[in-house]
Amino acid sequence: MEEPQIHESAQGPRVTPAPSRTAQTPRPVPGPRPAAVPLPGRPGPTPVAASRAGGAAPRPAAPPAQRAPQAAPGSVPAAPAAPSVSAAVPQIQLIPASAEGALDAAEEAVDLLLDTGRAPGDILVLTTGDPHPWAAHELSFGEAAYWALHDAGDDVFYADAAQAQRAGGRPVVVFAANGGAVDTVAGFLPVVLTRAAALLIVCGDPQQINTVLGAGV
């Protein structure tokens, strides 16, 4: 009898070695991510979000708002200092005129003021000599009715310069030196100046007026 032949295939399954692979560098294990850096103009992550992102420390809380120091009990708080404002000085205009023509010059000044948009109630006319015809007419109804027109303040008012202190101030005062002694006219001007809030128009002798108000008026 022939002996059975043993083939190589009978030696159990042959394992084909896998092709060799190049060893790769092991990847680092992902660790906790750093907290995101906030962009300009955008708020950073909230403390809760930062802790979820990898345990980053929460942002420090904002400092408490500064409070104004309180006054001690019983003390009076100091009032804020008011800005220093110099007293307003009206502009002065001089219209050369004689005593006889001062009232006419004052009337022309009033007409010009009204034509340029000045309200009638803004104008006060004071005379040193004969009263203005309007004042003489209104005074015929009594002083109470006359001064009631002044208090209404809705029209041009004419008065004697001697009553300048009784008359209230108005934005524009027209002063007509139409008579009276030189010293009397000079005594009226300082009071008349206080009645004009914005503009004082003086109708009279320039030399006489400049002596009182100063050169260059």
C-alpha positions as a LaTeX table, in Angstrom:
\begin{tabular}{lrrr}
\hline
Residue & $x$ (\AA) & $y$ (\AA) & $z$ (\AA) \\
\hline
Met1 & 0.00 & 0.00 & 0.00 \\
Glu2 & 1.06 & 3.54 & $-0.74$ \\
Glu3 & 1.43 & 5.91 & 2.10 \\
Pro4 & $-0.91$ & 8.83 & 1.97 \\
Gln5 & 0.71 & 12.03 & 0.89 \\
Ile6 & 0.29 & 15.03 & 3.07 \\
His7 & $-0.17$ & 18.26 & 1.13 \\
Glu8 & 0.69 & 21.63 & 2.49 \\
Ser9 & $-2.89$ & 22.73 & 2.17 \\
Ala10 & $-3.74$ & 20.32 & 4.87 \\
Gln11 & $-1.71$ & 22.15 & 7.41 \\
Gly12 & $-4.53$ & 24.35 & 8.62 \\
Pro13 & $-5.57$ & 27.68 & 7.30 \\
Arg14 & $-2.81$ & 29.90 & 6.07 \\
Val15 & $-2.90$ & 33.42 & 7.37 \\
Thr16 & $-1.73$ & 35.95 & 4.86 \\
Pro17 & 0.11 & 38.65 & 6.71 \\
Ala18 & $-1.48$ & 42.08 & 6.29 \\
Pro19 & 0.59 & 44.58 & 4.41 \\
Ser20 & 2.68 & 46.55 & 6.80 \\
Arg21 & 1.45 & 50.08 & 7.71 \\
Thr22 & 3.60 & 53.00 & 8.56 \\
Ala23 & 3.24 & 53.73 & 12.22 \\
Gln24 & 1.39 & 57.02 & 12.76 \\
Thr25 & 2.04 & 59.48 & 15.48 \\
Pro26 & $-0.73$ & 59.14 & 18.05 \\
Arg27 & $-3.14$ & 62.07 & 18.10 \\
Pro28 & $-3.31$ & 64.08 & 21.25 \\
Val29 & $-6.35$ & 63.55 & 23.32 \\
Pro30 & $-8.60$ & 66.62 & 23.10 \\
Gly31 & $-8.40$ & 68.54 & 26.29 \\
Pro32 & $-10.49$ & 71.40 & 27.65 \\
Arg33 & $-10.79$ & 74.27 & 25.19 \\
Pro34 & $-9.69$ & 77.72 & 26.35 \\
Ala35 & $-12.38$ & 80.30 & 26.89 \\
Ala36 & $-13.27$ & 82.22 & 23.75 \\
Val37 & $-11.72$ & 85.67 & 23.50 \\
Pro38 & $-14.50$ & 88.23 & 23.11 \\
Leu39 & $-14.37$ & 90.30 & 19.94 \\
Pro40 & $-14.44$ & 94.11 & 20.16 \\
Gly41 & $-17.96$ & 95.30 & 20.68 \\
Arg42 & $-19.30$ & 91.82 & 21.49 \\
Pro43 & $-19.82$ & 90.45 & 24.99 \\
Gly44 & $-17.75$ & 87.48 & 26.04 \\
Pro45 & $-19.19$ & 84.10 & 27.04 \\
Thr46 & $-21.25$ & 83.98 & 30.15 \\
Pro47 & $-19.80$ & 82.15 & 33.16 \\
Val48 & $-22.13$ & 79.20 & 32.47 \\
Ala49 & $-21.08$ & 78.93 & 28.85 \\
Ala50 & $-17.42$ & 79.20 & 29.79 \\
Ser51 & $-17.70$ & 76.35 & 32.27 \\
Arg52 & $-19.33$ & 74.19 & 29.62 \\
Ala53 & $-16.54$ & 75.02 & 27.17 \\
Gly54 & $-13.98$ & 73.32 & 29.32 \\
Gly55 & $-14.03$ & 74.61 & 32.86 \\
Ala56 & $-12.60$ & 78.06 & 32.13 \\
Ala57 & $-12.76$ & 80.46 & 35.04 \\
Pro58 & $-15.74$ & 82.84 & 34.88 \\
Arg59 & $-15.15$ & 86.49 & 34.15 \\
Pro60 & $-14.76$ & 88.74 & 37.18 \\
Ala61 & $-17.90$ & 90.61 & 38.12 \\
Ala62 & $-18.13$ & 94.31 & 37.21 \\
Pro63 & $-17.07$ & 96.66 & 40.01 \\
Pro64 & $-19.97$ & 98.16 & 41.94 \\
Ala65 & $-21.18$ & 101.59 & 40.79 \\
Gln66 & $-19.65$ & 104.49 & 42.65 \\
Arg67 & $-22.10$ & 106.37 & 44.78 \\
Ala68 & $-21.92$ & 110.07 & 45.42 \\
Pro69 & $-20.91$ & 110.88 & 48.97 \\
Gln70 & $-23.89$ & 111.62 & 51.12 \\
Ala71 & $-24.07$ & 114.65 & 53.33 \\
Ala72 & $-23.92$ & 114.14 & 57.04 \\
Pro73 & $-27.28$ & 114.14 & 58.83 \\
Gly74 & $-28.48$ & 117.65 & 59.54 \\
Ser75 & $-26.15$ & 119.32 & 57.05 \\
Val76 & $-27.40$ & 121.39 & 54.12 \\
Pro77 & $-26.06$ & 120.32 & 50.71 \\
Ala78 & $-24.13$ & 123.02 & 48.92 \\
Ala79 & $-25.95$ & 124.56 & 45.97 \\
Pro80 & $-24.20$ & 124.46 & 42.59 \\
Ala81 & $-22.37$ & 127.62 & 41.77 \\
Ala82 & $-24.27$ & 129.77 & 39.27 \\
Pro83 & $-22.35$ & 130.91 & 36.21 \\
Ser84 & $-21.14$ & 134.46 & 36.38 \\
Val85 & $-23.12$ & 136.62 & 33.97 \\
Ser86 & $-22.31$ & 140.27 & 33.58 \\
Ala87 & $-25.16$ & 142.73 & 33.61 \\
Ala88 & $-26.55$ & 143.41 & 30.14 \\
Val89 & $-25.76$ & 146.86 & 28.77 \\
Pro90 & $-28.10$ & 148.16 & 26.05 \\
Gln91 & $-26.78$ & 149.41 & 22.75 \\
Ile92 & $-26.90$ & 153.20 & 22.46 \\
Gln93 & $-27.64$ & 155.12 & 19.27 \\
Leu94 & $-27.49$ & 158.90 & 19.03 \\
Ile95 & $-29.58$ & 160.85 & 16.54 \\
Pro96 & $-28.36$ & 164.48 & 16.37 \\
Ala97 & $-31.28$ & 166.86 & 16.75 \\
Ser98 & $-32.06$ & 170.25 & 18.21 \\
Ala99 & $-34.50$ & 170.64 & 21.06 \\
Glu100 & $-37.15$ & 171.73 & 18.55 \\
Gly101 & $-36.57$ & 168.76 & 16.27 \\
Ala102 & $-35.92$ & 166.05 & 18.87 \\
Leu103 & $-39.58$ & 164.94 & 19.03 \\
Asp104 & $-39.82$ & 164.63 & 15.24 \\
Ala105 & $-36.57$ & 162.64 & 15.21 \\
Ala106 & $-38.02$ & 160.33 & 17.88 \\
Glu107 & $-41.17$ & 159.79 & 15.79 \\
Glu108 & $-39.05$ & 158.86 & 12.77 \\
Ala109 & $-37.07$ & 156.41 & 14.92 \\
Val110 & $-40.30$ & 154.77 & 16.10 \\
Asp111 & $-41.58$ & 154.44 & 12.53 \\
Leu112 & $-38.31$ & 152.83 & 11.47 \\
Leu113 & $-38.46$ & 150.38 & 14.37 \\
Leu114 & $-41.99$ & 149.34 & 13.49 \\
Asp115 & $-41.13$ & 149.02 & 9.81 \\
Thr116 & $-38.25$ & 146.67 & 10.63 \\
Gly117 & $-40.52$ & 144.32 & 12.61 \\
Arg118 & $-40.22$ & 145.61 & 16.16 \\
Ala119 & $-43.46$ & 145.04 & 18.11 \\
Pro120 & $-45.24$ & 148.22 & 19.27 \\
Gly121 & $-45.29$ & 146.98 & 22.85 \\
Asp122 & $-41.48$ & 146.81 & 22.83 \\
Ile123 & $-41.09$ & 150.60 & 22.53 \\
Leu124 & $-41.15$ & 153.29 & 25.21 \\
Val125 & $-40.76$ & 156.98 & 24.27 \\
Leu126 & $-39.67$ & 159.47 & 26.94 \\
Thr127 & $-39.64$ & 163.25 & 26.50 \\
Thr128 & $-37.95$ & 165.98 & 28.54 \\
Gly129 & $-39.99$ & 168.97 & 27.35 \\
Asp130 & $-43.53$ & 169.21 & 26.04 \\
Pro131 & $-45.37$ & 165.88 & 26.22 \\
His132 & $-46.04$ & 163.89 & 23.09 \\
Pro133 & $-49.50$ & 164.62 & 21.63 \\
Trp134 & $-50.56$ & 161.02 & 22.26 \\
Ala135 & $-49.62$ & 161.27 & 25.95 \\
Ala136 & $-51.44$ & 164.58 & 26.31 \\
His137 & $-54.56$ & 163.09 & 24.74 \\
Glu138 & $-54.59$ & 159.94 & 26.88 \\
Leu139 & $-53.91$ & 161.88 & 30.08 \\
Ser140 & $-57.12$ & 163.78 & 29.43 \\
Phe141 & $-59.01$ & 160.62 & 30.43 \\
Gly142 & $-57.23$ & 160.45 & 33.76 \\
Glu143 & $-53.96$ & 159.01 & 34.98 \\
Ala144 & $-55.50$ & 155.67 & 35.90 \\
Ala145 & $-56.64$ & 155.02 & 32.34 \\
Tyr146 & $-53.35$ & 156.39 & 31.02 \\
Trp147 & $-51.15$ & 154.05 & 33.06 \\
Ala148 & $-53.48$ & 151.14 & 32.36 \\
Leu149 & $-52.40$ & 151.44 & 28.74 \\
His150 & $-48.80$ & 151.26 & 29.93 \\
Asp151 & $-49.47$ & 148.13 & 31.95 \\
Ala152 & $-51.23$ & 146.47 & 29.01 \\
Gly153 & $-47.97$ & 146.71 & 27.09 \\
Asp154 & $-49.48$ & 146.16 & 23.65 \\
Asp155 & $-48.68$ & 149.53 & 22.05 \\
Val156 & $-46.02$ & 152.23 & 21.96 \\
Phe157 & $-46.16$ & 154.20 & 25.19 \\
Tyr158 & $-45.23$ & 157.88 & 25.55 \\
Ala159 & $-44.35$ & 159.41 & 28.92 \\
Asp160 & $-42.50$ & 162.26 & 30.55 \\
Ala161 & $-38.89$ & 161.45 & 31.36 \\
Ala162 & $-39.57$ & 162.61 & 34.91 \\
Gln163 & $-41.78$ & 159.51 & 35.26 \\
Ala164 & $-39.16$ & 157.12 & 33.91 \\
Gln165 & $-38.89$ & 155.37 & 37.25 \\
Arg166 & $-42.62$ & 154.61 & 37.24 \\
Ala167 & $-42.51$ & 153.30 & 33.69 \\
Gly168 & $-41.50$ & 149.70 & 33.35 \\
Gly169 & $-38.53$ & 148.68 & 31.27 \\
Arg170 & $-38.95$ & 147.75 & 27.61 \\
Pro171 & $-36.59$ & 146.33 & 25.01 \\
Val172 & $-36.27$ & 149.69 & 23.21 \\
Val173 & $-36.40$ & 153.18 & 24.74 \\
Val174 & $-36.43$ & 156.33 & 22.61 \\
Phe175 & $-35.31$ & 159.41 & 24.56 \\
Ala176 & $-36.22$ & 162.78 & 23.08 \\
Ala177 & $-34.36$ & 165.71 & 24.63 \\
Asn178 & $-36.95$ & 168.23 & 23.42 \\
Gly179 & $-36.56$ & 170.80 & 26.17 \\
Gly180 & $-35.59$ & 171.41 & 29.74 \\
Ala181 & $-32.41$ & 172.61 & 31.41 \\
Val182 & $-29.14$ & 170.95 & 30.57 \\
Asp183 & $-28.71$ & 169.65 & 34.11 \\
Thr184 & $-32.25$ & 168.27 & 34.08 \\
Val185 & $-31.67$ & 166.36 & 30.84 \\
Ala186 & $-28.35$ & 165.06 & 32.18 \\
Gly187 & $-30.12$ & 163.82 & 35.32 \\
Phe188 & $-32.71$ & 161.90 & 33.29 \\
Leu189 & $-30.27$ & 159.93 & 31.18 \\
Pro190 & $-28.87$ & 157.54 & 33.86 \\
Val191 & $-32.41$ & 156.49 & 34.82 \\
Val192 & $-33.53$ & 156.19 & 31.20 \\
Leu193 & $-30.55$ & 153.95 & 30.51 \\
Thr194 & $-31.80$ & 151.44 & 33.08 \\
Arg195 & $-35.19$ & 151.22 & 31.34 \\
Ala196 & $-33.77$ & 150.01 & 28.01 \\
Ala197 & $-33.17$ & 146.27 & 27.88 \\
Ala198 & $-31.63$ & 146.08 & 24.39 \\
Leu199 & $-31.49$ & 149.50 & 22.68 \\
Leu200 & $-31.51$ & 153.15 & 23.74 \\
Ile201 & $-32.02$ & 155.75 & 21.02 \\
Val202 & $-31.20$ & 159.30 & 22.12 \\
Cys203 & $-32.46$ & 162.22 & 20.04 \\
Gly204 & $-30.80$ & 165.47 & 21.04 \\
Asp205 & $-27.69$ & 167.61 & 21.08 \\
Pro206 & $-24.68$ & 165.31 & 20.57 \\
Gln207 & $-22.34$ & 167.42 & 22.69 \\
Gln208 & $-24.78$ & 167.46 & 25.57 \\
Ile209 & $-25.49$ & 163.72 & 25.35 \\
Asn210 & $-21.83$ & 162.75 & 25.04 \\
Thr211 & $-21.01$ & 164.74 & 28.15 \\
Val212 & $-23.31$ & 162.49 & 30.15 \\
Leu213 & $-22.88$ & 159.12 & 28.48 \\
Gly214 & $-19.26$ & 159.50 & 27.47 \\
Ala215 & $-17.42$ & 160.17 & 24.24 \\
Gly216 & $-18.04$ & 157.94 & 21.27 \\
Val217 & $-21.73$ & 157.26 & 22.04 \\
\hline
\end{tabular}
